[in-house]
């Protein structure tokens, strides 16, 4: 199934505007070409018959090691110890400056 989706510089500009990422005209053209190539590769991969292939989480053969979540109180700070060197606190919490712009 071929989608023949063509990413245009206008689409890149729109995505860049939504993301608040400045993109020059030349960059938009280059990104549009790159995105179009990626979509073509995805189309090619979609055409591959994978009906006999088992899904995998990863291909390295490693297994996830899970341990019990046990609290080790010998290695815990009290709230007062954790806040001891904080420049600013309020009601038992760290106080930090706001960093959001828009």
Secondary structure as UniProt FT lines:
FT   HELIX           9..19
FT   HELIX           25..46
FT   TURN            51..52
FT   HELIX           73..75
FT   HELIX           79..83
FT   TURN            84..85
FT   STRAND          89..90
FT   TURN            91..92
FT   STRAND          93..94
//
